[in-house]
Every structure is written in C-alpha cells, then in structure tokens.
C-alpha cells in the first residue's frame, strides 16, 4: 500500500506544536544547570559549563553536606515539598472518596432535586478561584476559628504551639478544604458518566448474591470505574499540586507549598533564575510520577464481557 | 427445597398498576415457567420474588414465611439474568465464588464448590479467564454456575436464553433440561418463548396484561386452554380462529361460519349452554389433516395462498372464505397455489370460545 502524500504544512504544524510543548521544558532544563550570569548574559545558548549549584541551593535543607557557595540555607525546599505532598495527596484522596459517593448517589438514587444538584455542581466549577480568594481568606482567618480559651482550642494550642485563636488559615486543613471544594464538582461530573455505564443488572446480581449496599459499591462499582477514578485523580492532583493563588493567601511560613517557595526567589533586588528553574524541574517530578502511575489504571473496556452488548 | 406462594401480589408504578393481584403457588421442587408476551408482568413478578422490585401490596411466602420486606441478600435465592450480569473484573472462578466469599465460607470449601459446579456446566478449563474472553454460550454457563454455587433452594431465571443464537439456544435448553433432572431445586423461569416453556416446565403460568390467564401442566394448557389468549399463545404454528355461530339441528350441534359448517362432537355439545350462539372456533394446524374424501360436516375447504417449505413439513397459509387458516402438510404432497383442498378436522381438536368473553366453552 502506498502512503498518501501528506501536506508539508501538516508537518510544519506538527513541528510548531512540538516546539511549543517541549520548548519551555528544554529551556528550563538547560537553564537549571547554568549560573545566573550565563542565563542573563544570554550569550552561551546551549554551550555552557553545567553546574549543579542551583540544585544545591534549592535542596540545601535536605542535603547531607553544606554547599560551598552558600553561607545560609534560606530556601526550605524539603519542608515545602512535604507540605505540597500532604496537601495534594490528602485533597486528592478526599475529593475521590466524596466524589465517587456523591456521583453514585446522583446516578443511582432517585431523590428530590437530583437534576438540580447534578447541574449545580458544575456551575460551582465555573467560579474562578480568584473570586473565592477574598471571602475564603476572611472566613478562614476570622470565622472558622476555635477560641483558644475553650478546651479543644486550648488543647490544639498546647499541642501545636502558637499564639491567638486556632484558625483554619495557615493550616494544611484549610488549604486541603478549599482544594476539595474546588475540585469536587468536576470529579463528580466525570465519575457520573463512568457510573452510568456500569450495568444495573451487575448491581442487582450482586445484591441477589448476598451483597449489601456498601459491598455492591466497593466490590462491584468501584473496581469498574477505576479508569474514571484514575482520570479524576490525575486531574485533582495536578490542580492541587500547581495551585498558587489560594495557597499563597492561605498558607503560612510552615505550610507553604512549592509553587509559593519558587516565587520567594524573586525580590525587588534580584531574580534568581537558576534556582527558580531548578526548583521548577523538581516541582515537575511528582506529577509526572503520579500521572504515570495513575494512567496505568486507565484501561478502556473495563466492562467488556459483563453483559451481552 | 422451598414452597413459594404469591398472595394477591400487586405492583404499581405511580398510578399505573402493572400486576393485578397475582395468586400463585409453586410446590417444592417444581419447575415453573412464567410465559407471556412482553410487558405482561412476568419479569416484574420474578423481580419481586427476587426482591429487586418492591411489592406494592400482597405478600410473597417462602415455606410459609413472608419475605417481601427482606433485602435480596436475605432471601436466599439464586438468579440468572437475561444479560448474564457477570462481574467483568473477576475471572470465572471469582464470579462463581462471589456469593460464597461474601458469606465468608472457608477457602477450601469455596475451591471445592467452584470445581464442582464448573464441572457440572463444563467450565473447568476456563476458570481463570475473564468474562470478556468467553463466548456467549460460555458466559451463559458462568451465569448458571454462579447461581448453582449458591446452594439456595430457589432458582430464578430471567429469560436466560434470549440472548443466544438459535442453535445455541436449543443446545442450552437441552442442557437445562438435563440439569433439571439432577438439580433438585424450586425453579422459576421467565420466558416469552413458548417452546422453552413447553419443553422445560412442570407447570406453565401464562400471563397477559398483568393477570394470570391460566396455569397448569404443558399438556393441560395445550389441550384445554382456558381462553382464546392461551390457546393462541401456546403451540406453533398458532391456533386458527374462525368466527361462527352455534346452530342446533335436532340433536346435533354445528358451528356455522361464512364458508364452513362443522359438527361439534356430542360430549362437547352437551356442555354448552343453550343460550350461547356467537362463538369463535379454534383449530390447531396439527388437528387439520389433508383428506380429499372427508365428509362435509367434519372438513374445511381451504384455498392455498402461500406455501412455506420448512423441510419435512410445509406450512400452508390458506383462505377459508374471508378468514386465514394455517395448516401443516407433508412436503411431498403435490399441491398447487390457488388450489382448494379439503382438510378433515379431528373432532377433539375443535375448541370453542365465547365471542364476547373469549373464555373457553
């Protein structure tokens, strides 16, 4: 068979797309191994003497040795990385757990206002995060607080230290909560379409076989919507991992995430491009690993063979 | 191992009543077939017994114990679904053992049971395949094995063969009949296929429009249908119906239509009420025999319109005046389309129905 001749413009378009997708990453990768002088000088291009100095600066609080070029480790990448991991993983997990249950209920149970709820979840998604910022900041700082004079508040104060009342602002929980709220509508929406595809007779068969409602959900429905769960997990994890705006307002010195940390390298006097690039490369690793891991669960045709098609 | 009794079972969807007080008793170890056209309520009845549909009013008793308030899992019955409903993420062994694993039976016992039922249905070599890698017939067997593994006294089938092709359906039907002899359970089988009903059932329950039309053994229903619906539904090709009037002449009784006059056998005529005049005559194709020299009062003259050759037999679609009549004929009989042939009616093959109530007379 002879291949049809493709239009050269098609190849040009492909090259342009590849350049747009890969270009910034290559640039960031190359620059992360350059000194700031070389980056700003812009003369060396791809020919330069690579250095891991930027990575040493970025990782100074987790390295087992003290880098020579640093007098003081200002960047707490390790701490921020752990914060990011905790926040992204916990919010992903919570979103999935609540999302699947909500989606299942919306698909399978008939109740008053079901369609309205189903539609409203998506409209919530349409609110830009920036709109949430001010009210959430106010609520987290002033309203959602436990008085330090109360028993619970006092106990938290004593255990974790600090001054003033115990508020959601500045805690992992505060950020996790807003991320869950932000991602839930979309997750409910995609999972609904997966749950609809699980044949009802499978659930009925399981019920006759002796499964209770929760066993039907966990042993039959959940394994079958794995691809949907994986897609939703990738989606929520990436949003939670990359989010900047809300995290910058709601985190404090001890709970800040990696994106916030990167911006801390910019000041009115200096922009440390090399360190920013190096931290950016490090920031990109977990989502890549997570996506590779989760996407293996995305297999099409999970329900093939269940019922006569 | 269980006796089932349905008492005034009613199902309503909103204001629409789809089952109107079903009364049915199924003895222990009986193979009951619910049969009827689509939408007659047979599947709904079965699903109510299984607990998948709620009971609007009435009650279901198993061994005298009311069960309509119980969850499906507490009713202790096994069900084979029309679309198999195999769990696609489990292999065959996993599917078969699902119910046993939920009951937290010991592992060796589960393995032994899986092996045992796999042998019964001939799936021993496929235990580690996923349902997607099985053919339609094999999936059907898995569904059957899964129900068998449960060891429950009641076995429900919801049109289990309707998704198979014709040849496989015949084969599975025969296997079911064989299985029926060894497996001592109370089985309820829903189908719209009257051949399945006739071949498998100890007792057939014909349903139509949410009512039970008639119940009894296949032979009973075939020979003495209670009304025109049952008569027309069972038997293939279906029974011929001709409108006629009862004519009494001295001590003999005739049914007279536009272009025929048949004598009603004496014992049958004796049971007819004197007031009855408007009737429908029902004659099965198998009760019409080609016989050129039959006498007028026991024969129909039929004009052949279409001949359907189906092998040893041909099915002839004929005209008897304005009415259509189907007859069966040995294929080698030389006939021509348009020819008028004389068919003798077996006296015991004459069924009479009241024209207004459609009840058998």
Contacts between the chains, C-beta under 8 A, distances in Angstrom:
chain1	res1	chain2	res2	distance
A	199	B	83	6.9
A	199	B	85	6.7
A	201	B	81	5.0
A	201	B	82	7.6
A	201	B	83	5.5
A	201	B	85	4.0
A	202	B	85	5.1
A	202	B	87	6.5
A	204	B	50	7.9
A	204	B	52	5.1
A	204	B	72	7.6
A	204	B	81	7.2
A	204	B	85	7.0
A	205	B	79	7.0
A	205	B	81	5.7
A	205	B	85	3.9
A	205	B	87	7.8
A	206	B	87	7.4
A	206	B	98	7.3
A	207	B	51	7.5
A	207	B	52	7.1
A	207	B	71	7.2
A	207	B	72	4.3
A	207	B	73	6.0
A	208	B	50	5.7
A	208	B	51	7.6
A	208	B	52	7.4
A	208	B	72	4.9
A	208	B	73	7.3
A	208	B	77	6.8
A	208	B	78	7.0
A	208	B	79	4.6
A	208	B	156	8.0
A	209	B	73	7.5
A	209	B	98	5.4
A	209	B	99	4.0
A	209	B	102	6.4
A	209	B	146	7.4
A	209	B	150	7.1
A	210	B	73	4.2
A	210	B	99	5.2
A	210	B	102	4.5
A	210	B	103	6.3
A	210	B	150	8.0
A	211	B	73	6.3
A	211	B	102	5.7
A	212	B	71	7.5
A	212	B	73	6.4
A	215	B	102	6.6
A	220	B	87	6.3
A	223	B	89	4.4
A	224	B	88	6.8
A	224	B	89	6.2
A	301	B	132	7.4
A	302	B	88	6.4
A	302	B	89	6.9
A	303	B	88	5.2
A	304	B	88	6.3
A	304	B	132	4.2
A	305	B	86	6.6
A	305	B	88	5.1
A	305	B	130	6.4
A	305	B	131	3.6
A	305	B	132	3.1
A	305	B	133	7.2
A	305	B	134	6.8
A	305	B	139	7.0
A	306	B	84	7.5
A	306	B	85	6.8
A	306	B	86	5.7
A	306	B	87	7.1
A	306	B	88	4.2
A	306	B	131	6.5
A	307	B	81	7.9
A	307	B	83	3.7
A	307	B	84	5.9
A	307	B	85	5.9
A	307	B	86	7.6
A	308	B	83	4.8
A	308	B	84	6.3
A	308	B	136	6.9
A	308	B	139	7.7
A	308	B	163	4.3
